[in-house]
Each structure stands twice: as structure tokens, then as C-alpha cells.
Amino acid sequence: MFTQVNAQYLNEVGFIVGGTNYSGDIGNEFYIAPNKVGASLLYKRNINSRISIRSTLSYIPISDSDAKSSNSIRQERGYSFSNTLYEVAVGLEFNYFDYDITTSHLIATPYLLFEFAGFYYNVASSQTNNNTYNYSSKVSYAIPFGIGFKSKIARNYAFALELRARYTFEDDLDYNNERVSNLRFGNPNTNDWYFFSGISFVYSFGRPPCAVPPQY
């Protein structure tokens, strides 16, 4: 019997840049329609050639306007907003094919993402007498999932194209707020989503120690 250990790199670090957008009670009804630029820092720990544990720290601006909607009711209403989310996500990346850039043939694969995310953002907390609003910060959670395709570039470097979707437990990313009378709009039975479509570049390093067959 011999102990088999993958020769692949254990760690990957890099960054992601791309487009962000939200889907909710303001603006167009398309789920994927990037209109802002966001970025993430990325770290992955490769468990084997199919599974990686990954974490990201992301800057995600979101913005939309009813003027961009195809819905005539929203166009007449004329609302718009902008907000910024700061997100930390941890989860698993599942490769459809074996992936190991130390080889010459296992250098590209589609993959799936399943994560848990927490994010920090601003909400409207109250209205003043002169029709302006007071804001406060809030922390909430989201269920992220996504798809991607990654491939080796050269030596220790690789890239990926990735789409991440986040279903939130909130309906106030666009400042919709039951506590503020002028900010009650939309469907209260649906929560907001946000999306990140981007390209990543990573550097891989750190191999496991060589396997030593047991002695008998």
C-alpha cells in the first residue's frame, strides 16, 4: 500500500474585479445587469483537485434608477438610490473536472460556488423636518451561490470568469423602510438580491510534503 498525495499547490491568493448590481424594488427587473464596479480580495485552500475552501473580502457598490425600468409605473414614480456593501464570504468551490495547474492536462474547469456571507451597509433610520433622512449602519447575512470557469495562464498563475448571486434576508438595500413613511414602497414580501460578475487573477503556492510509503 502507498499513500497518495496530490502535488497540486495548496494555496491561492488573488483579486477579483467586475460589475455589480442589485435587484429589488427600484430600477429595472433584470437580475444580472452590472452598472457599478466592485472588487474582492480572494484566498483559497485547495483540499484536493475537486474541492477548495475559499474566502473573499468584497467592496460592492450598488445603484439603480426607475428611469432605467421598462415598467411604466416605476418610470412615473422616478425613484433612484445608491448604497455600498462591504462583504465577507466563506464557502466551498466545487470543480466540475479535476483541476491541478502543476500538470499539463488538468488546467481548466467549470466550477460551482456555495458560500455564506455577511455584509455591512447603510439604511435610512429616520426622517427630519426638512425632508432629509438620517442614516445608520446595519449588518446582515446573505446566501451566496455562483458559477465560474477557471484556467491556468502560465506557471503559478491562473484566471477565472465568475458570476456570484446573493439572496439577502433584507428588503432595505434601496432604503425601503417601514419606519419612515416616505420610504415605504415596492413589494414587502420580496427581499433584495445583489450580484457580482467579474474576472479573477490568482497566484498559487505551497505544495504538501512528499508522501512516504509506510514501512512493513
Legacy VTK file of the C-alpha trace (Angstrom):
# vtk DataFile Version 3.0
C-alpha trace
ASCII
DATASET POLYDATA
POINTS 216 float
0.000 0.000 0.000
1.164 3.534 -0.763
-0.118 6.883 0.446
-1.085 9.080 -2.491
-0.733 12.854 -2.045
-1.664 15.390 -4.697
1.229 17.507 -5.951
-1.025 20.493 -6.564
-0.497 23.842 -4.877
-2.224 24.201 -1.521
-2.906 27.954 -1.538
-4.212 30.554 -3.955
-4.321 34.323 -3.400
-5.577 36.975 -5.753
-8.209 39.567 -6.555
-11.467 39.889 -8.465
-12.712 42.927 -10.388
-16.011 43.265 -12.184
-19.507 44.651 -12.374
-22.072 44.788 -9.565
-25.804 45.316 -9.486
-28.862 44.925 -7.290
-32.364 43.606 -7.999
-35.247 44.836 -5.884
-37.972 47.477 -5.727
-36.212 50.232 -7.708
-34.949 50.212 -11.279
-35.122 47.508 -13.923
-36.320 43.996 -13.197
-33.290 42.221 -14.682
-31.334 40.110 -12.223
-27.966 40.452 -13.987
-27.348 43.994 -15.228
-23.973 45.314 -13.929
-23.835 49.098 -13.572
-21.110 49.649 -10.941
-17.519 48.442 -10.498
-16.653 46.277 -7.497
-13.609 44.360 -6.264
-12.682 41.461 -3.981
-9.618 40.011 -2.303
-9.560 36.226 -2.594
-7.916 33.342 -0.721
-8.402 29.629 -1.435
-7.157 26.493 0.291
-7.202 23.504 -2.047
-8.383 20.331 -0.302
-7.993 18.187 -3.404
-8.333 18.557 -7.170
-12.126 18.968 -6.909
-12.794 20.947 -3.702
-11.430 24.209 -2.297
-12.294 26.259 0.764
-12.411 29.930 -0.208
-12.918 33.306 1.429
-13.434 36.764 -0.048
-13.466 40.320 1.240
-15.503 42.441 -1.164
-16.358 46.058 -1.929
-19.751 46.074 -3.690
-21.354 49.394 -4.693
-24.968 49.176 -5.891
-27.171 51.740 -7.592
-30.330 51.867 -9.708
-32.985 54.225 -11.030
-36.621 53.812 -12.011
-35.785 55.687 -15.209
-33.964 52.531 -16.379
-37.003 50.319 -15.823
-39.299 49.033 -18.573
-42.159 49.174 -16.054
-44.262 52.294 -16.707
-45.361 52.516 -13.058
-41.755 52.629 -11.874
-40.860 55.172 -14.548
-43.601 57.502 -13.340
-42.573 57.039 -9.711
-38.995 58.136 -10.501
-37.060 56.780 -7.511
-33.296 56.230 -7.507
-30.695 55.234 -4.909
-27.089 54.244 -4.303
-25.549 52.240 -1.471
-22.281 50.430 -0.717
-21.925 46.937 0.706
-18.801 45.561 2.399
-18.946 41.780 2.396
-17.075 38.835 3.921
-17.903 35.411 2.459
-16.666 31.889 3.229
-17.599 28.706 1.430
-16.737 25.866 -0.899
-15.710 25.799 -4.537
-16.520 22.567 -6.409
-14.663 21.864 -9.661
-16.587 20.004 -12.348
-13.338 18.414 -13.581
-10.115 17.631 -11.716
-8.024 20.794 -11.560
-4.273 20.945 -10.893
-2.097 23.566 -12.597
1.080 21.625 -11.738
0.027 19.203 -14.505
-0.154 19.758 -18.249
-3.690 18.440 -18.727
-5.798 19.352 -15.646
-5.598 23.101 -16.209
-9.187 24.223 -16.873
-12.623 23.516 -15.427
-16.065 24.991 -14.755
-16.953 25.245 -11.062
-19.789 25.920 -8.617
-19.781 28.135 -5.512
-21.707 27.634 -2.274
-20.990 30.220 0.428
-22.272 32.082 3.470
-21.817 35.850 3.560
-22.142 38.714 5.992
-22.312 42.309 4.784
-22.319 45.845 6.178
-24.340 48.679 4.597
-26.355 51.824 5.310
-30.094 52.162 5.971
-32.396 55.142 6.445
-33.301 55.318 10.135
-35.497 58.421 10.389
-36.767 61.490 8.562
-36.052 65.075 9.608
-38.413 68.051 9.412
-36.815 69.358 6.212
-37.434 66.113 4.278
-33.927 64.757 4.600
-33.022 61.438 6.188
-30.795 60.190 8.960
-28.797 57.062 8.195
-27.343 54.281 10.297
-25.214 51.232 9.577
-26.517 47.673 9.598
-25.035 44.162 9.407
-26.919 41.328 7.749
-26.415 37.990 6.019
-26.874 36.502 2.584
-26.889 33.112 0.909
-24.398 33.328 -1.962
-24.005 30.880 -4.799
-22.397 31.124 -8.194
-20.775 29.602 -11.224
-17.448 30.133 -12.931
-14.762 28.899 -15.281
-11.060 28.915 -14.434
-7.884 28.100 -16.321
-4.117 28.289 -15.976
-2.338 31.250 -17.561
1.316 30.297 -17.030
3.462 28.766 -14.280
1.758 29.574 -10.946
-0.850 31.962 -12.366
-4.487 31.370 -13.297
-7.629 33.372 -14.089
-11.365 32.786 -13.689
-14.615 34.230 -15.004
-17.224 34.213 -12.269
-20.832 35.158 -11.527
-21.912 35.402 -7.878
-25.537 35.874 -6.798
-26.563 36.873 -3.265
-30.037 36.363 -1.852
-30.412 38.596 1.202
-32.768 38.473 4.167
-33.416 42.214 3.800
-35.684 44.495 1.782
-33.894 47.755 2.567
-30.748 47.809 0.410
-32.568 50.506 -1.589
-33.561 52.317 1.674
-37.111 50.912 1.610
-38.063 51.278 5.277
-41.296 50.600 7.175
-40.263 53.027 9.930
-40.035 56.006 7.545
-43.381 56.926 5.944
-41.901 58.375 2.716
-39.766 55.282 2.163
-42.470 52.623 2.057
-42.657 51.298 -1.482
-42.451 48.147 -3.553
-43.420 44.619 -2.593
-42.856 43.937 1.139
-42.982 40.183 0.517
-39.822 40.036 -1.610
-36.250 40.511 -0.436
-33.390 42.189 -2.303
-30.648 40.466 -4.300
-27.205 41.673 -5.328
-24.797 40.307 -7.940
-21.104 40.384 -8.822
-19.882 39.431 -12.322
-16.113 39.525 -12.643
-12.738 38.174 -13.598
-10.155 36.982 -11.067
-6.386 36.538 -11.192
-4.687 34.264 -8.657
-1.202 33.169 -7.711
-0.776 29.587 -6.443
1.887 28.475 -3.975
2.783 25.916 -1.294
2.929 22.210 -2.037
2.279 19.439 0.506
5.263 17.393 1.712
6.098 14.353 -0.390
4.287 11.169 0.598
6.378 8.469 2.249
5.166 4.876 1.836
4.695 3.083 5.151
7.314 0.583 6.168
6.352 -3.048 6.811
LINES 1 217
216 0 1 2 3 4 5 6 7 8 9 10 11 12 13 14 15 16 17 18 19 20 21 22 23 24 25 26 27 28 29 30 31 32 33 34 35 36 37 38 39 40 41 42 43 44 45 46 47 48 49 50 51 52 53 54 55 56 57 58 59 60 61 62 63 64 65 66 67 68 69 70 71 72 73 74 75 76 77 78 79 80 81 82 83 84 85 86 87 88 89 90 91 92 93 94 95 96 97 98 99 100 101 102 103 104 105 106 107 108 109 110 111 112 113 114 115 116 117 118 119 120 121 122 123 124 125 126 127 128 129 130 131 132 133 134 135 136 137 138 139 140 141 142 143 144 145 146 147 148 149 150 151 152 153 154 155 156 157 158 159 160 161 162 163 164 165 166 167 168 169 170 171 172 173 174 175 176 177 178 179 180 181 182 183 184 185 186 187 188 189 190 191 192 193 194 195 196 197 198 199 200 201 202 203 204 205 206 207 208 209 210 211 212 213 214 215
